[in-house]
Every structure is written in C-alpha cells, then in structure tokens.
Amino acid sequence: MLRDMGEWQKLVPRPGTSQGVGTAVGGVVALVFLQVLVWTGHGTWGMVPLSLFFVVFTAAWWRIGWTGVYVGPRGVKIHHPFKRVEVVPWDEVVGFEARPVRLPTSAVEGAVLCLVGARVHPTPVKLSRGRRFDWAAYLTGYDVVLPEEAFTAAVATLDKAVRTRPR
C-alpha cells in the first residue's frame, strides 16, 4: 500500500491507525469544550485542562499516524513517532535489513528494520514476537509492529525501492 505525501511515498504504514478519525475526534471534542468555555461564557475553568488534554491528544495522534518509512526523490525519510524525522539521501543508502533488538521492558528478543548506509539508522518498524513484545514496542515508543509476512514484505519493498531509486 503506497500513501502519497507530496514527494514522499509511505512504504511501511502503521497498521490499524486511522490518522484522520483520531485527529478529527480529538479536534472536535477540544473545539466543543473550548466553544462552551469561551463563546458562551457558561463553561467552567475546569474545562481548560480537559480542552488542553484533547488538543495534546489530537497532536499526538496526528504525529503517531505519520510513523513509518517513506521514499522520495531526495532519499529515504524515517518518521519516528515522537523523535526526529530523519532524511537519508540516496547516495548514503546501501539497503535495508532486519537486526536483532531487545526492548528494555521485554525479555523477548525481536527484530528492527534498519536502513544501512554510512551509518545504521534504526526505523520504528519492529517484527512482531508475540503480544508481550508487541505491547512493549508500542508502549515504549509507539513503534510500528508488523507480523512476519508484512515485515518481510516491507524489507523486500524497501530493498526494491533502493534498487530502483531515482538517479
């Protein structure tokens, strides 16, 4: 599934996250609370923290929805949920591979998809290793956790993108 974002195509999407629905719900609820508080004058100041919560929820949900790996004419873009967005130029990209990873809150060893180049860039894409690992990956970093078939397909799709990259 390719998702176009201007010049970038999202090759590894976050499964099961509807960015638009979560953002819309959080935004509408925040606006309703703010409308009651500000425009009608009948709200209580207790609504301010609740409105701020929904504003933060909306922004967080939007950011989590962008999580994944993108390719474009300039290179590969890695969107981490709450960290930096990395853009690695094509001339620095050698390929993608799965590398072992152990999460601090899980005793199970898993795998992380890494961009290999001048240096290794871990992506937020992890291989599912069971419910405990998946929850640990999601709760510690809101990572994209894929079942084995989807993870293998993601590696193959990204390797194909590297081989057919714009020159």
C-alpha positions in Angstrom: 0.0 0.0 0.0 1.5 3.3 -1.0 0.4 6.5 0.5 1.4 9.7 -1.2 2.6 12.7 0.8 3.7 15.2 -1.8 7.1 14.0 -3.0 7.2 11.1 -0.4 5.6 7.7 -0.7 4.9 5.8 2.6 6.1 2.3 2.0 5.7 1.0 5.6 2.4 2.1 7.1 1.2 1.8 10.6 -1.4 -0.9 10.5 -4.8 -0.2 12.2 -4.2 3.5 12.8 -6.8 5.8 11.3 -5.0 9.1 11.5 -7.9 11.2 10.2 -10.5 9.7 12.5 -8.4 10.1 15.7 -7.4 13.6 14.8 -11.0 14.6 13.9 -12.4 13.2 17.1 -9.8 14.8 19.3 -10.1 18.1 17.5 -13.9 18.2 17.5 -14.1 17.4 21.2 -11.4 20.0 22.0 -13.3 22.6 20.0 -16.6 21.8 21.6 -15.1 22.2 25.1 -13.4 25.5 24.1 -16.6 26.7 22.5 -18.6 26.1 25.6 -15.9 27.8 27.7 -15.1 30.8 25.6 -18.0 31.7 23.3 -21.0 31.0 25.6 -19.4 32.1 28.8 -21.2 29.3 30.6 -18.3 27.0 30.9 -16.2 26.4 34.0 -12.4 26.9 34.2 -12.2 23.1 34.8 -12.8 22.7 31.1 -9.5 24.3 30.3 -7.3 21.3 31.3 -9.7 18.9 29.6 -9.6 21.0 26.4 -5.8 21.1 26.6 -5.8 17.3 27.0 -7.8 16.9 23.8 -5.5 19.3 21.9 -2.4 17.3 23.0 -4.2 14.0 22.2 -5.0 15.3 18.7 -1.4 16.4 18.1 0.0 13.1 19.4 -2.4 11.0 17.4 -1.5 13.0 14.2 2.2 12.5 14.9 1.8 8.8 15.5 -0.1 8.5 12.3 2.9 9.7 10.3 5.2 7.0 11.8 6.8 4.8 9.1 9.3 4.8 6.3 8.9 6.9 3.2 10.9 7.1 -0.1 11.1 10.1 -2.4 13.4 11.7 -4.9 15.7 13.1 -2.2 16.1 9.8 -0.4 14.5 7.8 2.5 12.5 9.6 5.2 12.1 7.8 8.6 9.3 9.2 10.7 9.7 8.3 14.4 6.6 8.9 16.5 7.9 11.5 18.9 11.5 11.8 17.9 13.2 13.5 15.0 12.4 12.9 11.3 15.4 11.6 9.5 16.1 12.1 5.8 18.9 10.0 4.4 20.0 11.0 0.9 20.0 8.3 -1.7 23.8 8.4 -2.1 24.1 7.3 1.6 21.6 4.4 1.3 23.0 0.9 0.8 19.9 -1.1 1.7 17.6 -2.3 4.5 18.0 -5.3 6.8 16.5 -6.8 10.0 18.7 -6.5 13.0 18.1 -8.0 16.5 16.7 -5.8 19.2 15.9 -6.2 22.8 13.4 -3.8 24.3 14.0 -2.7 27.9 10.6 -3.8 29.1 10.5 -7.2 27.3 12.6 -10.3 27.8 11.9 -11.5 24.3 14.4 -10.6 21.5 12.8 -9.2 18.4 13.9 -7.5 15.2 14.0 -4.0 14.0 14.1 -2.8 10.4 17.3 -0.8 9.8 18.4 1.4 7.0 22.1 0.6 6.2 24.4 3.2 4.8 27.2 5.3 6.0 25.8 4.5 9.4 22.9 2.3 10.6 19.6 4.1 11.0 17.1 2.0 13.1 13.5 2.7 12.0 10.4 2.5 14.1 9.4 -0.8 12.4 9.6 -3.9 14.5 8.9 -7.6 13.8 6.1 -9.0 16.0 7.3 -11.5 18.5 4.1 -12.1 20.4 1.7 -10.0 22.5 4.2 -9.1 25.2 6.9 -7.9 22.8 4.3 -6.0 20.7 2.9 -4.2 23.6 6.4 -3.3 24.9 7.3 -2.0 21.5 4.2 0.0 21.2 4.2 1.4 24.8 7.9 2.3 24.9 8.0 4.1 21.5 4.6 3.8 19.7 6.5 1.8 17.1 5.0 0.1 14.1 4.9 -3.7 14.9 4.3 -5.9 11.9 3.6 -9.7 11.6 6.3 -11.7 10.0 4.8 -11.7 6.5 4.3 -7.9 6.5 7.8 -7.3 8.0 9.4 -9.5 5.3 7.4 -7.7 2.6 8.4 -4.3 4.0 12.1 -5.3 3.8 11.6 -6.5 0.2 9.7 -3.4 -0.8 12.3 -1.1 0.6 15.1 -3.0 -1.0 13.3 -2.8 -4.3 12.9 1.0 -3.8 16.7 1.2 -3.1 17.5 -0.7 -6.3 15.1 1.4 -8.4 15.8 4.7 -6.7 15.9 7.9 -8.7 19.3 8.7 -10.1 
